[in-house]
Amino acid sequence: MPKMREIYALGVGHSTPLFIEIAEAAGWGIAGLYHYNDERTGEMEHGYKILGSFDDLYKQDIKGKNFLLTMGDMQIRKEIADRLVRLGGGNSYYSTSQFQHITFCEN
């Protein structure tokens, strides 16, 4: 049986469950969530553990990891996707509009 591809969801807002549902339907397993600050680290949200803040994530070796950007602000999504790519992250997925498609950003 092939190993399920893992993806980390960034953001824990209102749109996060929709992104998670789409990712799971496409064969991705949610490895955990990251929140914009560390106040909620360790909590469960949408059925998944909040692993840390974005700053915690940026301090890790993220090479080869995949990310699902679920925040609503398009400019913030783009800035985070660009930063993840600069840090060597594998792939980042984010919606370019609420009902269009998922954009694929890769290194």
trRosetta pair geometry for C-beta under 8 A, 3 or more apart (Angstrom, degrees):
i j d omega theta_ij theta_ji phi_ij phi_ji
4 27 6.8 -155 -144 172 81 72
4 28 7.2 112 170 -158 95 23
4 29 4.1 77 126 -24 130 121
5 27 6.3 60 29 123 105 92
5 28 5.2 -56 87 -113 96 68
5 29 6.8 162 79 18 42 80
5 66 6.8 22 164 19 105 155
6 28 7.1 100 -137 -167 14 80
6 29 5.2 -40 -101 73 63 94
6 30 7.8 78 -154 -161 69 7
6 31 4.2 57 -175 -55 114 118
6 65 7.7 -51 100 -144 103 76
6 66 6.6 153 97 42 57 106
7 23 5.7 -117 63 -165 145 138
7 28 4.5 -1 5 -176 123 133
7 29 7.2 148 21 70 73 43
7 30 6.4 -44 73 -107 80 50
7 31 6.5 174 67 4 24 97
7 66 4.3 -61 -108 103 78 109
7 67 6.6 159 -167 -97 83 12
7 68 5.0 68 150 -26 125 105
7 93 7.3 -20 -150 24 143 121
8 30 7.7 94 -115 -163 29 64
8 31 5.2 -51 -77 63 73 107
8 32 5.8 -13 -127 66 88 73
8 33 7.3 155 -172 -102 74 22
8 34 6.3 40 161 -12 115 106
8 51 7.5 -62 -143 26 118 142
8 57 7.6 161 133 -124 152 131
8 65 6.3 11 2 167 120 118
8 66 7.0 152 16 86 72 55
8 67 5.3 -29 67 -108 88 69
8 68 7.0 -170 89 22 37 79
9 12 7.8 102 118 -80 111 63
9 16 6.1 95 163 -152 137 101
9 19 6.4 134 -132 106 118 124
9 20 6.1 -29 -76 -80 154 90
9 23 7.5 -142 -77 6 105 161
9 30 5.9 -12 -16 -143 113 110
9 32 7.6 -145 34 108 77 33
9 33 4.9 -28 75 -108 96 75
9 34 7.3 -176 93 23 49 69
9 48 7.1 94 36 80 124 158
9 67 7.7 136 -101 -163 20 61
9 68 4.6 -30 -104 71 68 109
9 70 5.5 18 -171 -15 100 129
10 33 7.5 147 -96 -163 23 63
10 34 4.8 -20 -114 64 71 105
10 54 6.6 64 -151 -97 116 95
10 57 7.5 -62 -102 -7 111 172
10 67 5.8 17 -15 -171 114 110
10 68 6.9 175 18 80 71 51
10 69 5.2 -17 61 -112 111 60
10 70 6.4 171 76 20 53 80
10 71 7.0 -46 116 -22 88 99
10 80 6.4 -170 121 162 156 150
11 15 7.6 -1 126 68 135 92
11 16 5.6 -162 110 -81 89 106
11 33 7.7 -93 67 -162 32 101
11 34 7.7 16 -15 80 35 69
11 35 7.5 85 -122 -117 21 48
11 36 7.5 30 -101 -42 62 90
11 69 6.7 75 -4 -170 123 50
11 70 3.8 -151 71 71 123 87
11 71 4.0 -161 -96 -58 142 73
12 16 5.5 -9 -140 -43 31 165
12 33 5.5 73 -80 170 102 142
12 35 5.3 -28 2 -96 121 93
12 40 7.1 -108 40 103 160 156
12 45 4.5 20 -156 125 127 158
12 46 6.9 -159 -148 -1 82 115
12 50 6.5 -30 -65 -94 147 116
12 70 7.7 77 -64 82 23 131
13 16 5.6 134 56 -22 50 101
13 70 6.6 -178 43 124 89 100
13 71 6.3 86 11 -120 133 56
13 72 6.2 -87 103 -21 156 101
14 72 7.4 20 51 -55 98 126
15 18 5.4 -56 -168 39 64 115
15 19 6.1 63 139 -21 85 104
15 70 5.5 -175 97 179 93 87
15 71 7.7 114 54 -149 120 10
15 72 5.8 135 0 -76 133 86
15 95 7.9 -106 168 26 140 139
15 98 7.8 -117 -118 -125 133 89
16 19 5.7 -59 -148 39 35 111
16 20 6.1 36 156 -21 69 106
16 33 7.5 31 -160 -124 141 128
16 45 7.5 19 102 134 157 112
16 46 5.5 -128 114 -39 117 161
16 70 4.3 76 -100 148 67 153
17 20 5.5 -54 -145 37 33 114
17 21 6.3 37 156 -22 66 104
17 46 5.1 -158 -81 -134 82 123
18 21 5.7 -53 -149 34 30 113
18 22 6.5 28 154 -16 64 105
19 22 5.8 -57 -149 37 31 109
19 23 6.2 31 154 -19 67 108
19 68 5.4 147 159 160 122 122
19 70 4.3 -132 21 -106 158 105
19 95 7.3 -122 -95 -23 101 112
20 23 5.7 -56 -145 38 30 111
20 24 6.2 26 158 -16 66 108
20 30 5.7 -4 -139 -69 100 144
20 46 6.1 160 -7 151 159 135
20 47 8.0 146 158 54 160 110
20 48 7.5 -163 -120 -11 142 135
20 68 7.6 128 -82 111 53 157
20 70 7.8 2 -37 -93 77 145
21 24 6.0 -57 -146 38 27 108
21 25 6.3 27 156 -19 63 109
22 25 5.7 -57 -147 37 29 112
22 26 6.4 21 155 -13 64 110
22 102 7.1 165 139 -57 141 134
23 26 5.9 -66 -151 42 29 106
23 28 4.1 -60 171 63 90 130
23 30 6.6 95 98 -70 135 89
23 68 5.4 -49 -74 -92 144 153
23 93 7.4 144 -96 79 103 146
24 27 7.8 106 -175 -26 30 8
24 28 6.2 -90 -82 67 34 72
24 29 7.4 61 -112 -100 77 37
24 30 6.9 -43 -68 -25 97 98
28 66 7.5 -118 -136 105 126 142
28 68 7.6 130 126 -54 159 131
30 33 7.6 8 174 -56 116 76
30 48 5.3 -76 125 -93 129 148
30 68 7.8 -62 -113 26 89 140
32 48 5.8 172 -131 169 40 110
32 49 5.4 -38 -131 74 99 84
32 50 7.3 124 177 -129 93 15
32 51 4.1 63 145 -37 141 121
33 45 6.0 -71 53 62 165 110
33 46 7.3 108 -63 49 147 111
33 48 5.1 118 -22 105 105 117
33 49 6.9 -173 29 94 88 37
33 50 4.8 -49 84 -103 104 60
33 51 6.5 160 66 4 44 82
34 50 7.0 111 -111 -159 21 74
34 51 5.9 -44 -80 57 72 94
34 52 6.0 -16 -125 74 87 64
34 53 6.6 72 -172 177 90 13
34 54 5.7 107 148 -78 122 53
34 56 7.2 -157 -137 64 110 103
34 57 5.0 1 -124 -46 157 134
35 38 7.5 150 76 -89 106 25
35 39 7.6 -89 110 52 142 72
35 40 4.9 55 5 57 169 117
35 41 7.3 -134 36 -64 117 60
35 45 8.0 93 -71 13 115 154
35 50 5.2 7 -20 -155 112 128
35 52 7.7 -144 35 120 78 25
35 53 5.9 -53 78 -109 73 58
35 54 7.5 -104 98 -28 32 75
36 53 6.6 4 139 -153 20 88
36 54 5.6 -3 -128 -8 46 117
36 71 7.9 71 -60 -91 115 135
37 40 7.4 90 82 11 76 86
37 53 5.2 -21 -167 -117 18 124
38 41 4.9 -11 -164 -23 73 121
38 52 6.3 -17 -114 -163 89 67
38 53 4.1 -70 -62 -33 73 121
38 55 7.4 -64 -44 52 106 108
38 56 6.5 105 -92 -34 108 120
40 43 4.6 -62 -177 25 83 130
40 45 7.2 28 161 -38 135 131
40 50 5.0 6 121 89 96 168
41 50 5.7 -128 -117 113 32 102
41 51 7.1 -24 -141 130 83 20
41 52 5.0 24 -115 -107 116 47
41 53 6.7 -63 -62 -32 109 75
41 56 7.4 91 -99 -22 132 160
42 49 7.0 -29 -149 -165 28 100
42 50 6.6 -29 28 70 23 88
43 49 7.5 155 88 -149 32 57
43 50 5.0 16 59 23 77 121
44 47 6.9 -4 177 -135 105 12
44 48 6.8 158 -153 78 71 21
44 49 5.8 -43 -98 -91 67 54
44 50 7.4 -155 -90 -5 17 80
45 48 6.5 -35 69 64 62 72
45 50 5.8 47 10 -49 114 104
51 56 7.4 -157 120 105 81 136
51 57 7.9 84 94 -76 112 93
52 55 8.0 -106 148 69 105 63
52 56 3.2 -79 150 78 135 156
52 57 6.3 166 86 -44 111 72
53 56 4.7 111 51 0 69 98
53 57 7.2 -127 101 -2 44 86
54 57 5.5 -54 -154 35 37 115
54 58 6.3 38 150 -23 68 104
54 80 7.0 -87 -142 -125 135 117
55 58 5.6 -51 -145 34 34 113
55 59 6.8 35 155 -21 63 104
56 59 6.0 -62 -159 31 31 111
56 60 7.2 32 148 -26 63 106
57 60 5.9 -58 -160 23 38 114
57 62 6.7 49 172 -79 84 130
58 62 7.9 -40 -116 -22 31 134
58 83 7.0 -35 -110 152 115 124
58 87 6.4 -133 -144 -89 70 159
61 88 7.7 -32 -166 81 65 132
62 65 4.7 -84 -168 37 73 122
62 84 6.7 -92 122 -152 151 81
62 87 5.5 45 46 120 121 115
62 88 6.1 144 76 81 78 82
62 89 4.5 -24 129 -89 120 79
62 90 7.7 -122 149 -5 81 71
63 88 4.2 -30 -89 138 81 121
63 89 7.2 -121 -97 -93 26 24
63 90 7.2 86 173 -55 37 73
64 88 7.9 -12 -13 145 56 93
64 89 8.0 -100 33 -162 19 37
64 90 4.7 37 -165 -67 23 111
65 89 5.7 -60 69 -144 83 80
65 90 5.3 -173 65 5 24 107
66 89 7.6 121 -102 171 23 96
66 90 4.9 -54 -70 79 64 124
66 91 4.8 -2 -123 59 89 87
66 92 7.4 175 -164 -80 57 35
66 93 7.4 22 177 -6 99 102
67 81 7.8 -173 89 -109 125 67
67 84 5.6 -95 26 -146 153 162
67 89 5.9 -13 -7 179 122 142
67 90 7.8 150 -4 58 78 82
67 91 7.2 -166 32 98 67 49
67 92 4.5 -15 71 -112 103 78
67 93 7.1 -178 95 24 53 67
68 92 7.7 173 -79 -160 21 59
68 93 5.2 -18 -111 66 66 100
68 94 7.3 140 -168 -78 47 62
69 77 4.7 124 137 -141 136 89
69 80 5.8 150 -121 88 130 128
69 81 6.0 -77 -29 -63 155 93
69 92 5.9 33 -23 -179 112 106
69 93 6.9 -175 18 84 77 45
69 94 3.8 -23 63 -84 109 117
70 94 7.7 -142 -62 -122 30 85
71 76 5.4 -61 108 99 143 125
71 77 5.8 -167 66 -69 95 83
71 80 7.5 100 25 7 131 149
73 76 4.0 61 88 14 113 113
73 77 6.6 178 91 -15 58 83
74 77 5.5 -52 -149 34 34 116
74 78 6.4 32 156 -18 66 104
74 96 7.6 59 -132 -152 115 49
75 78 5.8 -53 -150 36 32 110
75 79 6.4 31 153 -18 65 107
76 79 5.7 -55 -146 38 32 112
76 80 6.2 28 157 -16 66 108
77 80 6.0 -62 -149 40 26 106
77 81 6.1 26 155 -19 65 109
77 94 4.6 154 -174 179 126 158
78 81 5.7 -54 -144 37 30 112
78 82 6.2 32 157 -20 65 106
79 82 5.8 -55 -149 36 28 111
79 83 6.4 26 154 -18 63 107
80 83 5.6 -55 -147 37 33 111
80 84 6.3 35 154 -21 66 105
80 92 7.6 175 116 -153 85 150
81 84 5.8 -54 -148 35 30 112
81 85 6.5 30 154 -18 63 105
81 92 4.4 -179 -130 104 87 152
81 94 6.1 -105 -66 4 129 134
81 105 4.8 89 179 38 120 165
82 85 5.8 -56 -152 36 30 111
82 86 6.4 31 152 -19 65 106
82 105 7.9 -90 -71 -177 45 152
83 86 5.6 -54 -148 36 34 113
83 87 6.3 25 155 -13 66 110
84 87 5.8 -62 -147 43 30 107
84 89 3.7 -26 170 19 92 149
84 92 5.1 110 79 -61 145 133
84 105 7.8 100 75 99 112 126
85 88 7.8 70 180 -52 29 12
85 89 6.1 -71 -75 51 32 94
85 92 6.9 -90 -52 3 86 123
85 105 6.0 -90 -63 146 126 112
85 106 7.4 121 -116 158 108 15
85 107 5.5 171 -152 -88 80 68
88 107 6.5 32 -143 -102 42 149
89 92 6.3 52 113 -50 135 98
89 107 7.1 170 74 -51 51 112
90 106 7.4 -32 159 -133 52 84
90 107 7.1 -86 -144 -1 24 115
91 104 6.3 -24 -165 -162 116 84
91 105 6.8 146 -161 74 62 55
91 106 5.0 -24 -105 -95 84 86
91 107 7.9 -105 -75 -2 53 80
92 104 7.9 145 76 -156 50 39
92 105 4.5 -15 60 59 97 109
92 106 7.9 -175 23 -75 67 43
93 102 5.0 7 -173 176 104 118
93 103 7.0 159 -151 73 52 50
93 104 6.2 -12 -101 -99 79 59
93 105 7.7 -168 -75 20 32 78
94 102 6.9 151 76 -154 15 73
94 103 5.7 -21 67 51 69 98
94 105 7.6 5 19 -3 98 116
95 98 6.5 64 140 -105 142 24
95 100 6.8 135 -172 57 86 82
95 101 7.3 170 -138 96 68 25
95 102 5.8 -51 -87 -99 59 60
95 103 7.3 127 -136 4 11 85
96 100 5.4 -52 72 75 90 135
96 101 6.5 5 30 64 105 70
96 102 7.8 149 -5 -135 80 16
96 103 4.8 86 -47 -38 105 119
97 100 4.1 71 50 -2 101 115
